[in-house]
Amino acid sequence: MMSSILVVGATRGLGAALVEEYASNSDSSTRIFGTSRSDTKPTGFPEQIKWLTGIDLSQSNVGENLVSQLKSEKPLDVVIINAGRFTTEDFSADKGPNWDEEVAMYTISSVAPVFVVHRLAHANLLGHGSKVILVSSEAGSITLRHEKEGGGNYAHHASKAALNMAGKLLSIDLKDVIVSIVHPGFMRTEMTRNVGFDKHWDAGGAVTSEAAAKSLVEWTEKLDFSKSGEYWAPRGPRDIGMAETVLGKNLETPLKLPW
Ligand SMILES: NC(=O)c1ccc[n+]([C@@H]2O[C@H](COP(=O)([O-])OP(=O)(O)OC[C@H]3O[C@@H](n4cnc5c(N)ncnc54)[C@H](OP(=O)(O)O)[C@@H]3O)[C@@H](O)[C@H]2O)c1
């Protein structure tokens, strides 16, 4: 087990399940940091989790703020940037795309992660073999978009496609660090419930955030430099709606995703 882990966006859903999973499977010497957007420490988590508060990915100083709370820490073994936002959009005349929501989604998904990783790296909080996991989505794959699924949700998809690009570039700049871009799974969390996707949970093979966290922790443990800068679904194609339609049958698990 790793000795220091940082999960950015750890209050709910997958992020909360990740810090809980690390806490339940590591000894007390393992340093587990979780961030919350609010200024207060969330309650009900294991004591072992150290909370860094006021870490808001929509703020331009997010990287400095994070680093200032990690002063005197040794390089982190694992950094998982998980925070995300999803609101729906369509192309109708009355609803249509929403400017402020689009800016928020792009900022949180694809702008902030670059600034966070940049600051961590220059504060020597990433060392040789540190693993940076960027939580993307199969939604960010251009190849996997298909007529059957339909259009819409512009910023949801495009902000993750932009994250994928940023992740690839980070892997080129950070030769010493393993950068992994992942689709964590279709999950039964507030994110999907709030947009009414809970009606697809059963048919779409949605899993609990705990199950997705276990798979992501295992994926992270096995990672090596050969996969740096790549885009993968550790849980395979089972919950990726258009996987078979676009890529054909008998797909592997884990599945390397097309950009
Ligand atoms: N759910 C799925 O099916 C699915 C599928 C593919 C990919 N993903 C990706 O997986 C990640 C986790 O999803 P989830 O379903 O666990 O989402 P969730 O239940 O909605 O939780 C989102 C997390 O992100 C944090 N967050 C939101 N905006 C933030 C901001 N501006 N600054 C800092 N933190 C912020 C939230 O903190 P607060 O508590 O402060 O709001 C919360 O901890 C996301 O990146 C998502 O895009 C999810």
The ligand as a Tripos MOL2 file, in Angstrom:
@<TRIPOS>MOLECULE
LIG
   48    52     1     0     0
SMALL
NO_CHARGES

@<TRIPOS>ATOM
      1 N1        -21.1060    9.4110  -11.6430 N.am      1 LIG1
      2 C1        -20.7650    8.8670  -12.8060 C.2       1 LIG1
      3 O1        -21.4700    8.0090  -13.3630 O.2       1 LIG1
      4 C2        -19.4730    9.2780  -13.4660 C.ar      1 LIG1
      5 C3        -19.1330    8.6960  -14.6980 C.ar      1 LIG1
      6 C4        -17.9330    9.0440  -15.2860 C.ar      1 LIG1
      7 C5        -17.1010    9.9570  -14.6750 C.ar      1 LIG1
      8 N2        -17.4660   10.5250  -13.4870 N.ar      1 LIG1
      9 C6        -16.5570   11.4880  -12.8760 C.3       1 LIG1
     10 O2        -16.1980   11.0150  -11.5860 O.3       1 LIG1
     11 C7        -15.9510   12.1210  -10.7060 C.3       1 LIG1
     12 C8        -16.7650   11.9600   -9.4430 C.3       1 LIG1
     13 O3        -18.1360   11.8850   -9.7780 O.3       1 LIG1
     14 P1        -19.2720   11.6350   -8.6740 P.3       1 LIG1
     15 O4        -20.3520   10.9250   -9.3760 O.co2     1 LIG1
     16 O5        -18.6720   11.0740   -7.4540 O.co2     1 LIG1
     17 O6        -19.7660   13.1600   -8.4240 O.3       1 LIG1
     18 P2        -20.5840   13.8030   -7.2000 P.3       1 LIG1
     19 O7        -21.2360   12.7540   -6.3930 O.co2     1 LIG1
     20 O8        -21.4140   14.8840   -7.8150 O.co2     1 LIG1
     21 O9        -19.4140   14.4820   -6.3210 O.3       1 LIG1
     22 C9        -18.6900   15.5330   -6.8800 C.3       1 LIG1
     23 C10       -17.5170   15.8890   -5.9870 C.3       1 LIG1
     24 O10       -16.8150   16.9700   -6.6360 O.3       1 LIG1
     25 C11       -16.7500   18.0650   -5.7110 C.3       1 LIG1
     26 N3        -16.8050   19.3450   -6.4110 N.ar      1 LIG1
     27 C12       -17.7560   19.8140   -7.2320 C.ar      1 LIG1
     28 N4        -17.4600   21.0560   -7.6360 N.ar      1 LIG1
     29 C13       -16.2870   21.3920   -7.0430 C.ar      1 LIG1
     30 C14       -15.4580   22.5420   -7.0530 C.ar      1 LIG1
     31 N5        -15.7880   23.6430   -7.7270 N.pl3     1 LIG1
     32 N6        -14.3210   22.5240   -6.3110 N.ar      1 LIG1
     33 C15       -13.9890   21.4460   -5.5920 C.ar      1 LIG1
     34 N7        -14.7270   20.3270   -5.5350 N.ar      1 LIG1
     35 C16       -15.8610   20.3080   -6.2530 C.ar      1 LIG1
     36 C17       -17.9680   17.9000   -4.8100 C.3       1 LIG1
     37 O11       -17.7670   18.6580   -3.6330 O.3       1 LIG1
     38 P3        -18.9900   19.3530   -2.8130 P.3       1 LIG1
     39 O12       -19.4590   18.3170   -1.8350 O.co2     1 LIG1
     40 O13       -18.3840   20.5470   -2.1850 O.co2     1 LIG1
     41 O14       -20.0470   19.7070   -3.8180 O.co2     1 LIG1
     42 C18       -17.9510   16.3840   -4.6030 C.3       1 LIG1
     43 O15       -16.9950   15.9980   -3.6520 O.3       1 LIG1
     44 C19       -16.2960   13.3770  -11.5400 C.3       1 LIG1
     45 O16       -15.1200   13.9310  -12.0770 O.3       1 LIG1
     46 C20       -17.1800   12.8330  -12.6230 C.3       1 LIG1
     47 O17       -17.1970   13.6370  -13.7870 O.3       1 LIG1
     48 C21       -18.6220   10.1990  -12.8650 C.ar      1 LIG1
@<TRIPOS>BOND
     1     1     2 1
     2     2     3 2
     3     2     4 1
     4     4     5 ar
     5     4    48 ar
     6     5     6 ar
     7     6     7 ar
     8     7     8 ar
     9     8     9 1
    10     8    48 ar
    11     9    10 1
    12     9    46 1
    13    10    11 1
    14    11    12 1
    15    11    44 1
    16    12    13 1
    17    13    14 1
    18    14    15 2
    19    14    16 1
    20    14    17 1
    21    17    18 1
    22    18    19 2
    23    18    20 1
    24    18    21 1
    25    21    22 1
    26    22    23 1
    27    23    24 1
    28    23    42 1
    29    24    25 1
    30    25    26 1
    31    25    36 1
    32    26    27 ar
    33    26    35 ar
    34    27    28 ar
    35    28    29 ar
    36    29    30 ar
    37    29    35 ar
    38    30    31 1
    39    30    32 ar
    40    32    33 ar
    41    33    34 ar
    42    34    35 ar
    43    36    37 1
    44    36    42 1
    45    37    38 1
    46    38    39 2
    47    38    40 1
    48    38    41 1
    49    42    43 1
    50    44    45 1
    51    44    46 1
    52    46    47 1
@<TRIPOS>SUBSTRUCTURE
     1 LIG1         1 GROUP 0 **** ****
